């Protein structure tokens, strides 16, 4: 096309520079020259008479293709001698771009995966609406299957992932495989990630207090700078409110610097979002009179860090509510917020540490449910409905941070961010569990209503017998079962406690409690239970409609803290790529020295899976297909559909 356009432009210029007259040849029906009316002016006629005795010079040779580029003088269609283009007309939509990232290609270049063209097939009956779509309805990298509401059969899934699996014999893949074999995959990775995560177990150790004479200040500053992640919360007046590591006296100078930088940009009517310095990413979020700052060396994106800052802000609102927070600073901008928040530091620190370790619920903004049979979950739901009291707003049964059952009013939903705050309070912080028995907690759920308080009755149920309790470790303590009853009335403590007793008694009779205990003891399923002999080490499947996700057990590949942090870092990278601004990737395939990973995003689900470095990409895609088929088949077991 480019060559044809260039020729047309040159011919147009030639026509404008040369005044070439083309005289019509006399034909049978043409009038004779004497009959032709004269249109010459007197000046032109005199000039012609003066030069009638001389012969005009011959015209230059006429270009052979001039006629095809000359503008037609009439509306009658003219035959064109324009050369035929090499491309042919088509209605096909391009395949999605497959983003392949390797450790030897850090340029971020996107490679388009192509394969041999296949003849068009007859569209399925269920996809009748696809044929009416226009090209402009999607982006340039959209696939026709991107508009399909779901993918039901294995053939369709394999066709979508065919762009990933069709390059086992490509030159780039062979070169990469040879380099990986020469370097040796069994050797420890000396990449930047290893350096960042070195000695990660000491990340959560508390720093010593600053001595009175500041004799240990230099050592404490060195330890403070060695932390991979920091969270700072300060007021617009520069008053420190919360910091995860270090004493306020130790980091007061750094807080002053941060406050000065933010104020400088605000004075210029330009809100500072973030910057990079010293190998760390600084992300800043301003919420009214509060400044929240995240400092991370773990490679998370700005949007992911901003979600974490939003969760910390919600934790503060759950204690104070938005009207109280606004009232404090409107009357006195230099208010010291540490006193009203006294006692909530363990909650903020537990939430911050979960982000540093890697929190799948926060990353995917979804909840994990305990896998149960549909009939068993209905028994638990019916028990909560039958025994509910009039003052009940929400009723939940949870086990180890996984949701078992929920009852709620019609047209009212529990936001995942609110449930994450509740689960952090119950299972991450030790304050409530240390109290044992029952607890009555006033709290604000910002997603539901950030202007007022609700009242939550919490009761932990001993789900371990005496023999198991002697062997109870930290993991099993997180598997405790709890009943949560939330009301808008602060006078409903006794009615909620009576409901709790009735619910537990009924669950013991109908076997619902034993079902929960058995599911907790089994733990999460293994990846090999889903796909026998699978190459997948781990995966996360998220249902976008239900805002819930499921994942297998971390064992045997990710048993310690460092291995799990590496796994969550892979998920962070995959999530950042497919959800980046202006990104239209549907499938992202990443190759690194330690793993091969795949992200697959559709309107109905998101799938992220990780395999070993020697895994075959074709096997990876086929196993991903089987996981999707299993999740669609077991949807009512692994997810809570609709609630009670």
C-alpha positions as CSV (number, residue, x, y, z in Angstrom):
1,X,0.0,0.0,0.0
2,X,2.8,2.4,0.8
3,X,4.4,2.0,-2.6
4,X,1.1,2.7,-4.4
5,X,0.5,5.8,-2.4
6,X,4.0,7.1,-3.2
7,X,3.5,6.7,-6.9
8,X,0.1,8.5,-6.8
9,X,1.7,11.4,-5.0
10,X,4.5,11.8,-7.6
11,X,2.1,11.7,-10.5
12,X,0.0,14.4,-9.0
13,X,2.9,16.7,-8.7
14,X,3.9,16.0,-12.3
15,X,0.4,16.9,-13.5
16,X,0.5,20.1,-11.7
17,X,3.9,21.2,-13.1
18,X,3.3,20.1,-16.7
19,X,0.4,21.7,-18.6
20,X,-0.1,18.8,-21.0
21,X,-3.0,19.3,-23.4
22,X,-4.6,16.2,-24.8
23,X,-6.4,16.8,-28.1
24,X,-9.3,14.6,-28.9
25,X,-9.0,12.4,-32.0
26,X,-11.7,13.2,-34.6
27,X,-14.1,10.4,-34.8
28,X,-17.1,9.5,-36.9
29,X,-19.6,11.3,-34.7
30,X,-17.3,14.1,-33.8
31,X,-18.1,17.6,-35.2
32,X,-15.7,19.0,-37.8
33,X,-13.2,21.7,-36.8
34,X,-15.2,24.2,-38.7
35,X,-18.3,23.3,-36.8
36,X,-16.6,23.4,-33.4
37,X,-17.4,26.7,-31.6
38,X,-14.3,28.8,-31.0
39,X,-13.5,29.6,-27.4
40,X,-10.1,31.4,-28.0
41,X,-9.7,35.0,-26.9
42,X,-8.5,37.6,-29.4
43,X,-5.0,37.8,-27.8
44,X,-4.5,34.0,-28.1
45,X,-5.8,34.1,-31.7
46,X,-3.4,36.8,-32.7
47,X,-0.5,34.8,-31.2
48,X,-1.5,31.7,-33.0
49,X,-1.6,33.7,-36.3
50,X,1.9,35.0,-35.7
51,X,3.4,31.6,-35.1
52,X,1.4,29.7,-37.7
53,X,4.4,29.4,-40.0
54,X,6.5,27.6,-37.4
55,X,6.0,24.0,-36.3
56,X,5.6,23.5,-32.6
57,X,8.2,21.2,-30.8
58,X,7.0,17.6,-30.3
59,X,5.5,16.8,-26.9
60,X,7.6,14.6,-24.5
61,X,6.7,10.9,-24.4
62,X,3.5,10.4,-22.3
63,X,3.9,8.3,-19.2
64,X,2.2,4.9,-19.5
65,X,0.5,5.1,-16.2
66,X,-0.5,8.8,-16.3
67,X,-4.1,8.0,-17.3
68,X,-4.6,5.9,-14.2
69,X,-3.7,8.8,-11.9
70,X,-5.3,11.7,-13.8
71,X,-8.4,13.0,-12.2
72,X,-11.4,12.0,-14.3
73,X,-13.1,14.9,-16.1
74,X,-16.6,13.3,-15.8
75,X,-18.6,11.1,-13.6
76,X,-18.4,8.2,-16.0
77,X,-16.3,5.4,-14.5
78,X,-13.0,4.9,-16.2
79,X,-10.9,1.8,-16.4
80,X,-7.9,1.9,-14.1
81,X,-4.6,0.4,-14.9
82,X,-3.5,0.5,-11.2
83,X,-1.3,-2.4,-10.3
84,X,-3.0,-5.1,-8.2
85,X,-1.9,-5.1,-4.5
86,X,-0.2,-8.0,-2.9
87,X,-2.7,-8.2,0.0
88,X,-6.2,-9.5,-0.5
89,X,-9.5,-8.4,1.1
90,X,-10.2,-10.1,4.4
91,X,-12.7,-9.9,7.3
92,X,-10.4,-11.6,9.8
93,X,-9.6,-10.1,13.2
94,X,-6.0,-10.3,14.3
95,X,-5.1,-12.8,17.0
96,X,-4.2,-11.5,20.5
97,X,-0.7,-10.4,21.0
98,X,1.2,-12.9,23.1
99,X,3.6,-11.1,25.4
100,X,6.7,-13.3,25.8
101,X,9.2,-12.1,28.4
102,X,12.5,-13.8,28.8
103,X,15.5,-13.2,31.1
104,X,17.6,-12.4,28.1
105,X,15.3,-9.8,26.7
106,X,14.8,-6.9,29.1
107,X,13.8,-4.4,26.4
108,X,10.1,-5.0,27.0
109,X,9.6,-5.6,23.3
110,X,6.3,-7.3,22.5
111,X,6.5,-10.1,20.0
112,X,3.5,-11.1,18.0
113,X,3.0,-14.8,17.9
114,X,2.0,-16.0,14.5
115,X,1.2,-19.4,13.1
116,X,0.1,-21.0,9.8
117,X,-3.3,-19.7,8.7
118,X,-6.2,-22.1,9.1
119,X,-9.2,-22.2,6.9
120,X,-12.3,-20.4,8.4
121,X,-14.7,-22.6,10.2
122,X,-18.4,-22.3,10.5
123,X,-19.3,-20.2,13.5
124,X,-21.0,-21.9,16.4
125,X,-24.6,-21.3,17.1
126,X,-23.9,-19.8,20.5
127,X,-21.7,-17.1,19.1
128,X,-24.3,-15.6,16.7
129,X,-23.7,-12.1,18.2
130,X,-20.0,-12.2,17.3
131,X,-20.7,-11.9,13.6
132,X,-22.4,-8.6,14.2
133,X,-19.4,-7.1,16.0
134,X,-17.5,-4.3,14.3
135,X,-13.8,-4.0,14.2
136,X,-13.9,-0.7,16.1
137,X,-15.7,-2.3,19.0
138,X,-12.4,-3.8,20.1
139,X,-8.8,-2.9,20.2
140,X,-6.2,-3.7,17.6
141,X,-4.9,-6.7,19.5
142,X,-8.4,-8.1,20.3
143,X,-9.2,-11.6,19.4
144,X,-12.6,-12.7,18.2
145,X,-12.8,-15.0,21.2
146,X,-12.3,-12.1,23.5
147,X,-15.9,-11.1,22.8
148,X,-17.3,-14.5,23.5
149,X,-19.1,-14.7,26.9
150,X,-17.5,-17.9,27.9
151,X,-15.5,-20.9,26.5
152,X,-17.3,-24.2,27.1
153,X,-15.3,-26.8,25.2
154,X,-11.7,-27.8,25.4
155,X,-11.3,-27.2,21.7
156,X,-12.1,-23.6,22.0
157,X,-9.6,-23.2,24.9
158,X,-6.9,-24.9,23.0
159,X,-7.5,-22.7,20.0
160,X,-7.1,-19.6,22.1
161,X,-3.9,-20.8,23.7
162,X,-2.7,-22.1,20.4
163,X,-0.7,-18.9,19.9
164,X,1.3,-19.8,23.0
165,X,1.8,-23.5,22.2
166,X,2.7,-23.1,18.5
167,X,6.3,-22.1,18.8
168,X,8.1,-25.0,20.4
169,X,10.3,-25.2,17.3
170,X,10.8,-21.5,16.7
171,X,14.4,-20.1,16.4
172,X,14.0,-17.8,19.5
173,X,12.7,-20.7,21.6
174,X,15.6,-23.0,20.5
175,X,18.2,-20.3,21.3
176,X,16.6,-19.6,24.7
177,X,16.4,-23.3,25.5
178,X,20.1,-23.8,24.6
179,X,21.1,-20.9,26.8
180,X,19.1,-22.2,29.7
181,X,20.7,-25.7,29.4
182,X,24.2,-24.2,29.2
183,X,23.8,-22.1,32.3
184,X,22.2,-25.0,34.3
185,X,18.8,-24.6,35.7
186,X,19.6,-26.4,39.0
187,X,22.1,-23.7,40.0
188,X,20.8,-20.9,42.3
189,X,19.6,-17.8,40.6
190,X,21.9,-14.8,41.1
191,X,19.4,-12.3,39.7
192,X,18.4,-9.1,41.2
193,X,15.4,-10.7,42.8
194,X,17.6,-13.0,44.8
195,X,19.6,-10.1,46.1
196,X,16.4,-8.2,47.1
197,X,15.0,-11.3,48.9
198,X,18.3,-12.3,50.6
199,X,17.7,-13.0,54.3
200,X,14.0,-12.3,53.9
201,X,13.2,-14.1,57.2
202,X,14.6,-11.1,59.1
203,X,12.3,-8.6,57.4
204,X,9.7,-8.8,60.2
205,X,12.2,-8.5,63.1
206,X,11.5,-5.4,65.3
207,X,14.2,-2.8,65.5
208,X,15.6,-1.8,68.9
209,X,14.6,1.5,70.5
210,X,16.8,4.5,70.0
211,X,19.1,4.9,73.0
212,X,19.0,8.0,75.1
213,X,22.4,9.1,74.0
214,X,21.7,8.1,70.4
215,X,24.8,5.8,70.5
216,X,23.1,3.1,68.4
217,X,21.5,5.5,65.9
218,X,23.8,4.6,63.1
219,X,23.3,0.9,63.4
220,X,19.5,1.4,63.7
221,X,19.4,3.5,60.5
222,X,21.4,0.8,58.7
223,X,18.9,-1.8,59.8
224,X,15.9,0.4,58.9
225,X,17.3,1.0,55.4
226,X,17.8,-2.8,55.0
227,X,14.0,-3.4,55.2
228,X,12.5,-4.2,51.8
229,X,9.2,-2.5,52.5
230,X,8.0,0.5,54.6
231,X,4.6,2.1,55.2
232,X,4.5,5.6,56.5
233,X,1.3,7.5,57.5
234,X,1.6,11.2,58.4
235,X,-0.7,14.2,58.6
236,X,-0.6,17.1,56.2
237,X,1.0,19.1,59.0
238,X,3.9,16.6,59.1
239,X,2.9,14.8,62.3
240,X,3.8,11.1,62.2
241,X,0.9,8.7,62.7
242,X,2.2,5.3,61.9
243,X,5.3,3.6,60.5
244,X,5.9,-0.1,60.2
245,X,9.7,-0.2,61.1
246,X,11.6,2.0,63.5
247,X,10.9,4.5,66.3
248,X,9.4,7.8,65.6
249,X,12.5,9.6,66.9
250,X,14.6,7.6,64.5
251,X,12.7,8.4,61.3
252,X,11.3,11.8,62.1
253,X,13.8,13.4,59.7
254,X,12.7,11.2,56.9
255,X,9.1,12.0,57.6
256,X,9.9,15.7,57.4
257,X,11.5,15.2,54.0
258,X,8.6,13.3,52.6
259,X,6.2,16.0,53.9
260,X,8.2,18.7,52.3
261,X,8.3,17.0,48.9
262,X,4.6,16.4,48.9
263,X,3.8,20.0,50.0
264,X,6.1,21.4,47.3
265,X,4.1,19.6,44.6
266,X,0.8,20.6,46.2
267,X,1.8,24.2,46.2
268,X,2.3,24.0,42.4
269,X,-1.2,22.4,42.1
270,X,0.4,19.2,41.0
271,X,-0.3,16.2,43.2
272,X,2.7,13.8,43.5
273,X,1.8,10.2,42.7
274,X,5.2,8.5,43.1
275,X,8.9,8.5,42.2
276,X,11.9,6.1,42.3
277,X,15.0,6.7,44.4
278,X,17.7,4.5,45.7
279,X,16.4,1.3,44.0
280,X,13.0,1.7,45.8
281,X,9.7,2.8,44.5
282,X,7.8,5.5,46.5
283,X,4.1,5.7,46.0
284,X,2.1,8.4,47.7
285,X,-1.7,8.6,48.3
286,X,-3.4,11.7,49.8
287,X,-6.6,11.1,51.6
288,X,-8.0,14.3,53.0
289,X,-5.6,15.3,55.9
290,X,-3.6,12.1,55.7
291,X,-0.6,11.2,53.6
292,X,0.1,7.5,53.1
293,X,3.4,6.5,51.6
294,X,4.6,3.0,50.5
295,X,8.3,2.4,49.9
296,X,9.0,-1.0,48.2
297,X,11.9,-2.8,46.8
298,X,9.9,-5.9,45.9
299,X,9.0,-4.8,42.3
300,X,5.3,-4.2,42.8
301,X,3.5,-1.8,40.5
302,X,2.1,1.6,41.5
303,X,-1.5,0.4,41.3
304,X,-0.8,-2.6,43.5
305,X,0.9,-0.4,46.2
306,X,-1.9,2.0,46.0
307,X,-4.4,-0.8,46.8
308,X,-2.3,-1.6,49.8
309,X,-2.3,2.0,51.0
310,X,-6.1,2.1,50.5
311,X,-6.4,-0.9,52.8
312,X,-4.4,0.8,55.5
313,X,-6.6,3.9,55.1
314,X,-9.7,1.7,55.4
315,X,-8.2,0.2,58.6
316,X,-7.9,3.7,60.1
317,X,-11.5,4.5,59.1
318,X,-12.7,1.3,60.6
319,X,-11.6,2.7,64.0
320,X,-12.5,6.4,63.6
321,X,-15.1,6.7,60.8
322,X,-14.7,9.4,58.2
323,X,-16.8,12.2,60.0
324,X,-14.7,11.9,63.2
325,X,-11.5,12.0,61.2
326,X,-12.6,15.1,59.3
327,X,-13.8,16.8,62.4
328,X,-10.5,16.3,64.3
329,X,-8.4,18.0,61.6
330,X,-10.9,20.7,60.6
331,X,-10.8,22.0,64.2
332,X,-7.1,21.5,64.7
333,X,-4.9,20.7,61.6
334,X,-1.9,19.7,63.8
335,X,-3.9,17.0,65.6
336,X,-1.8,14.1,66.8
337,X,-3.8,11.1,65.6
338,X,-1.7,8.5,67.5
339,X,-3.7,8.9,70.6
340,X,-7.1,8.2,69.0
341,X,-5.6,5.2,67.2
342,X,-3.9,3.9,70.3
343,X,-4.3,0.1,70.4
344,X,-4.7,-0.3,66.6
345,X,-1.0,-0.5,65.8
346,X,-1.1,-4.3,65.9
347,X,-3.9,-4.3,63.3
348,X,-2.0,-1.9,61.0
349,X,1.2,-3.9,61.4
350,X,-0.5,-7.2,60.7
351,X,-2.0,-5.8,57.6
352,X,1.3,-4.3,56.5
353,X,3.2,-7.6,57.1
354,X,0.6,-9.5,55.1
355,X,1.4,-7.2,52.1
356,X,5.1,-7.8,52.5
357,X,4.7,-11.6,52.7
358,X,2.3,-11.4,49.8
359,X,-1.5,-11.3,50.1
360,X,-3.5,-13.0,47.3
361,X,-6.9,-11.5,48.5
362,X,-5.5,-8.0,48.4
363,X,-3.7,-8.5,45.1
364,X,-6.8,-9.9,43.3
365,X,-9.4,-8.0,45.3
366,X,-11.3,-11.2,46.0
367,X,-12.1,-13.7,48.8
368,X,-11.2,-17.3,49.2
369,X,-13.9,-19.8,50.2
370,X,-13.7,-23.1,51.9
371,X,-14.4,-25.9,49.5
372,X,-17.6,-27.7,50.4
373,X,-20.3,-29.7,48.7
374,X,-23.3,-27.7,47.6
375,X,-25.7,-29.7,49.7
376,X,-23.4,-29.3,52.8
377,X,-23.2,-25.5,52.3
378,X,-27.0,-25.3,51.9
379,X,-27.4,-27.0,55.3
380,X,-25.2,-24.4,56.9
381,X,-26.9,-21.6,55.1
382,X,-30.4,-22.8,56.1
383,X,-29.2,-23.1,59.7
384,X,-28.2,-19.5,59.8
385,X,-31.4,-18.4,58.2
386,X,-33.6,-20.4,60.5
387,X,-31.9,-19.2,63.7
388,X,-31.4,-15.6,62.7
389,X,-32.6,-12.8,65.1
390,X,-34.4,-9.6,64.1
391,X,-31.4,-7.3,64.8
392,X,-29.0,-9.3,62.5
393,X,-27.5,-7.5,59.6
394,X,-24.8,-9.9,58.4
395,X,-24.1,-13.5,59.6
396,X,-20.9,-15.3,58.6
397,X,-19.1,-18.6,59.4
398,X,-15.4,-18.4,58.6
399,X,-12.5,-20.9,59.0
400,X,-8.9,-19.9,58.8
401,X,-9.6,-16.8,56.7
402,X,-11.8,-18.6,54.3
403,X,-15.5,-17.9,54.0
404,X,-17.8,-20.9,54.7
405,X,-21.3,-19.2,54.7
406,X,-22.8,-15.8,54.7
407,X,-26.4,-14.5,55.2
408,X,-27.2,-10.9,54.3
409,X,-30.3,-8.7,53.6
410,X,-31.6,-8.5,50.0
411,X,-29.8,-6.0,47.9
412,X,-27.0,-5.7,50.4
413,X,-23.5,-7.1,49.7
414,X,-20.4,-7.4,51.7
415,X,-17.5,-5.7,50.0
416,X,-14.3,-7.8,49.8
417,X,-12.3,-4.9,51.3
418,X,-14.5,-5.0,54.4
419,X,-14.2,-8.7,54.8
420,X,-10.4,-8.5,54.5
421,X,-10.4,-6.0,57.4
422,X,-12.5,-8.4,59.4
423,X,-10.3,-11.4,58.6
424,X,-7.1,-9.4,59.4
425,X,-8.6,-8.6,62.7
426,X,-9.6,-12.2,63.5
427,X,-6.8,-14.3,62.1
428,X,-3.7,-12.1,61.6
429,X,-3.7,-9.9,64.7
430,X,-3.5,-11.8,68.0
431,X,-5.6,-9.5,70.1
432,X,-9.0,-11.0,69.6
433,X,-7.9,-14.6,69.5
434,X,-5.9,-14.0,72.7
435,X,-9.1,-13.0,74.5
436,X,-10.8,-16.3,73.6
437,X,-14.5,-17.0,74.1
438,X,-16.6,-14.2,72.8
439,X,-15.9,-10.6,71.7
440,X,-18.1,-7.5,71.2
441,X,-16.4,-5.1,68.8
442,X,-17.7,-1.8,67.4
443,X,-16.2,-1.1,64.0
444,X,-16.8,0.8,60.8
445,X,-17.0,-1.1,57.5
446,X,-16.0,1.7,55.0
447,X,-17.3,-0.2,52.0
448,X,-20.7,-0.5,53.6
449,X,-20.9,2.8,55.3
450,X,-17.9,4.9,56.2
451,X,-19.9,7.4,58.2
452,X,-21.1,5.1,61.1
453,X,-20.4,2.1,63.3
454,X,-21.6,-1.4,63.2
455,X,-21.3,-3.9,66.1
456,X,-19.8,-7.3,65.6
457,X,-20.2,-10.3,67.9
458,X,-17.3,-12.8,67.4
459,X,-17.1,-16.3,68.9
460,X,-14.4,-18.8,68.2
461,X,-15.4,-22.5,68.1
462,X,-12.9,-25.1,69.3
463,X,-12.6,-27.3,66.3
464,X,-9.7,-29.4,67.5
465,X,-9.9,-32.2,70.0
466,X,-7.5,-32.5,72.9
467,X,-5.1,-34.8,71.0
468,X,-4.8,-32.4,68.1
469,X,-4.5,-29.4,70.4
470,X,-1.3,-30.7,71.9
471,X,0.3,-30.7,68.4
472,X,-1.3,-27.4,67.3
473,X,1.2,-25.2,65.5
474,X,0.9,-21.7,64.0
475,X,-0.8,-23.0,60.8
476,X,-3.4,-24.9,62.7
477,X,-4.2,-22.0,64.9
478,X,-5.1,-20.1,61.7
479,X,-7.6,-22.9,60.9
480,X,-10.0,-22.1,63.8
481,X,-13.7,-21.7,63.1
482,X,-15.5,-18.6,64.1
483,X,-19.1,-17.3,64.0
484,X,-19.4,-13.6,63.2
485,X,-22.7,-11.8,63.7
486,X,-23.0,-8.1,62.8
487,X,-25.8,-5.7,63.8
488,X,-26.5,-2.0,63.5
489,X,-27.8,-1.9,67.1
490,X,-25.4,-1.6,69.9
491,X,-28.0,-3.1,72.2
492,X,-28.1,-6.4,70.4
493,X,-25.3,-8.2,72.2
494,X,-27.5,-10.7,74.1
495,X,-29.7,-11.5,71.1
496,X,-26.7,-12.2,68.9
497,X,-25.2,-14.4,71.6
498,X,-28.4,-16.4,71.9
499,X,-28.4,-16.8,68.1
500,X,-24.8,-18.0,68.2
501,X,-25.7,-20.7,70.7
502,X,-28.6,-21.8,68.7
503,X,-26.6,-22.0,65.4
504,X,-23.8,-24.0,67.0
505,X,-26.2,-26.4,68.6
506,X,-28.1,-27.0,65.4
507,X,-24.9,-27.4,63.4
508,X,-23.8,-30.1,65.8
509,X,-27.0,-31.9,65.4
510,X,-27.3,-31.8,61.6
511,X,-23.6,-32.6,61.0
512,X,-22.7,-29.2,59.6
513,X,-20.0,-28.5,62.2
514,X,-18.4,-31.9,61.5
515,X,-18.4,-31.1,57.7
516,X,-16.6,-27.8,58.5
517,X,-14.1,-29.5,60.7
518,X,-13.3,-32.2,58.1
519,X,-12.8,-29.6,55.4
520,X,-10.5,-27.6,57.6
521,X,-8.4,-30.7,58.5
522,X,-8.1,-31.7,54.8
523,X,-6.7,-28.3,54.0
524,X,-6.4,-27.0,50.4
525,X,-6.4,-29.5,47.6
526,X,-3.2,-30.3,45.7
527,X,-2.7,-29.3,42.1
528,X,-2.2,-33.0,41.3
529,X,-5.7,-33.7,42.6
530,X,-7.1,-31.5,39.8
531,X,-4.8,-32.6,37.0
532,X,-2.9,-35.8,37.7
533,X,0.7,-35.6,36.7
534,X,0.4,-31.8,36.1
535,X,3.4,-29.6,35.4
536,X,1.7,-26.8,37.4
537,X,3.3,-26.1,40.7
538,X,0.6,-23.6,41.7
539,X,-2.3,-21.6,40.2
540,X,-4.9,-19.1,41.2
541,X,-8.3,-19.1,39.5
542,X,-10.5,-16.0,40.1
543,X,-14.2,-15.8,39.3
544,X,-14.8,-12.2,38.3
545,X,-18.5,-12.4,38.6
546,X,-18.4,-13.8,42.2
547,X,-15.3,-11.8,43.2
548,X,-13.8,-15.0,44.7
549,X,-10.8,-17.1,44.0
550,X,-9.4,-20.5,44.7
551,X,-5.9,-22.0,44.8
552,X,-4.3,-25.3,45.7
553,X,-2.0,-25.9,48.6
554,X,1.5,-24.4,48.7
555,X,3.1,-27.7,49.4
556,X,5.4,-29.3,48.3
557,X,7.1,-26.5,46.2
558,X,6.4,-23.4,48.4
559,X,6.7,-24.5,52.0
560,X,8.8,-21.7,53.5
561,X,8.3,-18.0,53.7
562,X,10.9,-17.1,51.0
563,X,9.4,-19.5,48.5
564,X,5.9,-18.2,49.0
565,X,7.2,-14.6,48.6
566,X,8.8,-15.5,45.3
567,X,5.6,-17.2,44.1
568,X,3.5,-14.1,45.0
569,X,6.1,-11.9,43.2
570,X,5.4,-13.9,40.1
571,X,1.7,-13.3,40.5
572,X,2.3,-9.6,41.1
573,X,4.3,-9.4,37.8
574,X,1.6,-11.3,35.8
575,X,-1.2,-9.2,37.3
576,X,0.7,-6.0,36.6
577,X,1.2,-6.8,33.0
578,X,-2.4,-7.9,32.1
579,X,-4.0,-5.1,34.1
580,X,-1.6,-2.3,33.1
581,X,-3.1,0.9,31.8
582,X,-3.8,0.7,28.0
583,X,-2.8,-2.9,28.0
584,X,-5.0,-5.3,25.9
585,X,-3.3,-8.6,26.6
586,X,-5.5,-11.6,27.0
587,X,-2.7,-14.1,27.4
588,X,0.7,-13.4,28.9
589,X,3.5,-16.0,28.9
590,X,6.6,-15.3,31.0
591,X,9.8,-17.3,31.0
592,X,12.4,-16.8,33.7
593,X,15.3,-18.8,35.1
594,X,13.3,-20.2,37.9
595,X,9.8,-20.8,36.4
596,X,7.5,-20.5,33.5
597,X,4.2,-18.7,34.1
598,X,1.0,-18.0,32.3
599,X,-1.8,-15.4,32.8
600,X,-5.1,-15.8,31.0
601,X,-7.8,-13.1,31.4
602,X,-11.3,-13.3,30.0
603,X,-14.5,-11.4,30.9
604,X,-15.6,-14.3,33.2
605,X,-12.4,-15.5,34.9
606,X,-8.7,-14.9,35.5
607,X,-6.2,-17.7,35.6
608,X,-2.6,-17.4,36.8
609,X,-0.4,-20.5,36.9
610,X,3.2,-21.3,37.6
611,X,5.3,-24.3,36.5
612,X,8.9,-25.3,36.7
613,X,11.6,-23.9,34.4
614,X,11.8,-27.1,32.4
615,X,8.1,-27.4,31.8
616,X,6.9,-27.7,28.3
617,X,4.8,-24.7,27.2
618,X,2.3,-27.0,25.4
619,X,1.8,-29.0,28.6
620,X,1.4,-25.7,30.5
621,X,-1.3,-24.5,28.2
622,X,-3.1,-27.9,28.2
623,X,-3.0,-28.0,32.1
624,X,-4.4,-24.5,32.2
625,X,-7.2,-25.6,30.0
626,X,-8.0,-28.5,32.4
627,X,-7.9,-26.2,35.4
628,X,-10.5,-23.9,33.8
629,X,-12.7,-26.9,32.9
630,X,-12.5,-28.2,36.5
631,X,-13.3,-24.8,38.0
632,X,-16.4,-24.4,35.8
633,X,-17.5,-27.9,36.7
634,X,-16.9,-27.4,40.5
635,X,-18.0,-23.8,40.6
636,X,-20.7,-24.4,43.2
637,X,-18.3,-26.2,45.5
638,X,-15.3,-23.8,45.4
639,X,-17.4,-20.6,45.4
640,X,-20.4,-19.2,47.3
641,X,-22.9,-18.4,44.6
642,X,-25.3,-15.7,45.7
643,X,-25.1,-16.4,49.5
644,X,-28.1,-17.1,51.7
